[in-house]
């Protein structure tokens, strides 16, 4: 027997419902029919996918593995059908946007949205993964950042446009931290603090590690994502690097690091120049909108920061519109 989409849909229904009886009712089939179908699927895959008992069905380790692959396949199939129907009806296909974390995302998506076009969004901490998805046709465009000293793996033939050549990374620290009284913080002022870094972000741990070692620091480091880091900063547990467009709050402060020791390059990627042209202006507007909203970043831009941005033609906003393509 060959697996079909209906078989994957049945497995997901069983896992979601927690029992064959409820899953059969949701699928509109008889329970014995679904039970027989599950047995045949398990025989095809070589092992039991669910443990069955009086309390219902629970996925086995093999079942969890299969379900982990089945769910994105079903999602992709639904997207294919939806886009094909839209195309057949003469409507616009969806714009598939990928991005690493950025405060500019909301404004970018808002600017891209128009009648007949509803952008979809895939977030990922890995810029390299997003670039691969663009190359493979799973995404139309991706907005990513490249930590200096940790070059991204740019797939061949991919077109890239630089939004900002070097965006300085700031530090987020508790509002009552002694260093928070100054607009610029030296790394030495944070020597006794614990840092939080997300090791799953391409290049981030290496960049932070190099920055700290360059001034002779070897602090205690916790691993966690952006949201966890922000909550721990607010309670005084850690400090962390952050994007300069981040905003201070009553319980946390965003400050510039002395000497701007860590920076990232902001890139937009697509397969064609036309795709870049279609979305870049909206991204540029959205980025500088949030940049102006951040007091610390605005002060940096209005000071000496704007002279250290791109080493390339500069627009009024201070960005460098450099485009290049990874050759075959």
N, C-alpha and C positions, 0 to 999 in steps of 0.2 A: 504494500500500500504506500502511495506517495502522500506526504502531508499537503494539505490544502489550507487556504485561508480560513475556511469554516472550521477546520480542526483546531487551529490556533485560537479562534474566537471561542470555541467550546472550552478549551483549557482555561482561558482567562475568565470565562463566566463561572466555571467551577471554583476557581480560586477566589473570585470576588464574592460569590454567594456563600461559600463555605460548606456547601452540601450539594450532592447530585440532585436531590429533590428540588431545591430552590433554583438551581441552575437550569434544570430541564424546563421548569415553569417559565423562566425568563426567556429561554430560547424557543419556547413554543413546541417542544418535543416531549415524547413520553420518557419517563425516567429509565426504563429498561433500554430504550434506544440509545440514550446518552451514555449509559453504563457500558453497553456493547462498544460504542464508538471510542470511549476512553480506553477500554481494554485493547482495542486494535491499535490505537495511537501508542500506547505503552509497549506493545509488541514491536512496533516499527522502530521506536526509539531505544529499545533494549533494556528497559527497566521501569519500575513503578514511579509515577509522577506524583501520586497522592497517597497518603495514609488514610484509610477509611475506618471510622469508628462510630460509636453512638453519638459522639459530639459533632460529627461531620467530617469533612475532608480537609486535610492540611497538606500543603506541598512538601514533597521530599526534597533533599538537596538537589537531585536531578531535576525535579519539578521546578524548583526555584530558578535553576539555570535556564531551563527551557522558557519559562515565563519571562525571564529577564530579556530574552531575545525576541520573544513573540510580541510583547507589547509595543516596542518601537516599530516592528514590522506592520502591525495592524494600524498604528498611527500613520505610518507612511502610506499605506494603502488607502486609508480614508482621505488623506491629503491628495493623493493622485486622483481619486474619484471626484473629489470636490473641484479640483482645478480643471480636470477634463470637462466636467459639466459646465463650469464657468466659461471655458473656452468655446465649447459648443454653442453656448447661448450668446456668444459675442461679448462676454464680459472680460475684464482684465484678470489675468492670473495674479495670484498673491505674490507680494514681494517678500522674499524670505531673508530676513536680516539676522545676522549673528553678531554677538558682541561680548567682550569682556566687560567687567563692571565699569560704569561711568554714570555720573549724575546728568550727563547730556542726553541720555537715552530717551527719557520721557518727552523732552522737547523735540528730539529728532523724529521719533515716531509720530508725534502730533503733526509735524510739518509734512511728513510723507503721506499721511492719510488723506484720501480724497474720495469722492464718489466712485464706487466700483473698484477701489483698491484699499485693502485692509492689510497693512504689513503684519507679518508674523515675526516672532522674536525667539531666538534660541540663545540662551546665556551659557557661557562656559568659562571657567577660570583659565583654561588652556588656550592661549592665542594660536599655538601650533595646530591644535585640533580644529579650530574654526577655519584656519586657512586651508586645511586639507578638505574640509567640507565644501568650501567654495570651489576648489579645484575639481572635486568629484561631482559637482552639480547639486549637492544637497542644500546649499545656500546660494543666494544671489550676490550678497555683499557681506562683508564682515568688518567691524570696527574693532581694532585690537591695539594693544600697547606692547612695546618691545623694551625691556629693561636694558639700559646700557651695560655693555659688558657681557650680555647674554643674548646673542643674536638669534632671531627666530629662524626656523627652517622654512624658507620661502619656496613653495613648489614651483616647478618650471612653468613658464607661460602665464603666471598670475600677474595681473596689473595692480600696482600699489600707488596710492597717492598719500603724501604726507600732510597731515593736518597740523601737527606741531612737531618740529624737529627735536626739541628737548623740553619736556615739561618737568619742572622741578618737583620732587616729591617732598611734602611737608611732614610734620610730625603731629600726631594727635595725643594729647596728654590730659590728665585730670585737670579740671578748672582750678583746683586748689593746689596744684603742683607749684613749688617755689619758682620754677623756670617759666611758668605761664604768665608771670607779670611782665615779661619782656616780649617784644614783637618778634625777635629772632632768638632762637635757642641753639646753644652749642651742644654738640654730642657729649662733651665732658659733663654737662649739667645733668645728663641722664645716665651717668655711669652706674648708679646704684639701682636703677629701675629694671624691672623685667620687661622684655619686649615680646610682642606677639606677632608672628609671621604666618602667612598661609603658604605652606610648602608646595601646595598643588598649583599655585600660580607660576607659570613658566618664567623662570629667571628671578623671581622675587627674593627667595631665600638667599641665592647666590649674591644678588645685588646688595641686600641688607648686610649680609655677612662681610662682604668686601668693605662696605662703608664703615662698619664698626671696627673691623680689624685695622683699617687704615689709620685710626686714631688711637689704637692700642686698647680697644674695649673688647671684652669677651663676656657680655652679660648673660644672665639666665634668659632662656627663650622658651616661650610657649607656642604651640602650633594651634591655629584655629582660623576660621574664615572671618570675613570683614564684619559681619553682624556680631559675632561673638567678641571680636576685638573691641568694637565700639562699646558693647555693654560692659566689658571688663575695664576699659579706660574710664568709663563713667563712674565706676565704683572704686577707682584708684588702684586697681590690681596691676595694670600694665600700661605701657606706651606703645605706639605703633606708627609706622609710616602710613601716610594717606595721600590721596590725590589733593592737589592744591585747591580744587573747587569745593572740597568739603567745607562745611560751615561749622563754626563754633556753636556750642549750646551752653546753657547754664551750668551743666555738669561736666563739660569737656571743652578744651581749647584746641584750636588748630593754629599752629605756628610754623613759620619758615625756619628751616635748618640753616645755620651759619655756613656760608660757602656753597650752598646748594650741592651737597655731596652725592646726591642720587637723582637721576633723571630717567625719564622714559620717552620714547618716540611714539607718537600716536599715528596710526596708519589706517587707511581704508583700503580694503582689498576687493577685487572683482575680477571676472574673467575678461571683460572688455572695457574699453574706454567709455563707451556709451553708458554702461551700467554705473561707472564712477561718476560721470557727468550728471546722471539722473538724480543721484542722492547726496553728492558731496556738498552742494550749497546749503541744503537743509541741515546737514551735520555741522557744518561750520557755524551757521547761525546759532544752533542749539548749544554748541560748545561755548561760544563766547558769551551767550546769555547767562549760563551758570557761572562762568568765570567772573563776570562782573558782579554777581550776587555774593561772591565770597570776599569778605573784607581783606583777608590775608593775601589772597591771590591778586586781587585788584591792586593792592598797595605794591606788591612785587612787580606787577606789570607796569605800573605807573612810575616805578623807580628804575633801578638798573636792570630789572628783569627783561624788559623788552629789547635791550641791546644784546642779550645773550640768547635770544630765541633762535630762529633759523639762520643758518649760514647760507642763505639763498634769497631769491627775490621775496620781498616782504609786502604783504597787503596792509591796508590801513588797520586791520585788526591785529596785525602782528604775526600772522601765520605764513608759512612757506608752502606754496602750492607746487610741490615737487612730485612728479609722476615718474615711475620707472616700472620696468617689467622684468621679471625673472626669466632670462632667455633659456631656450632649450639647449 
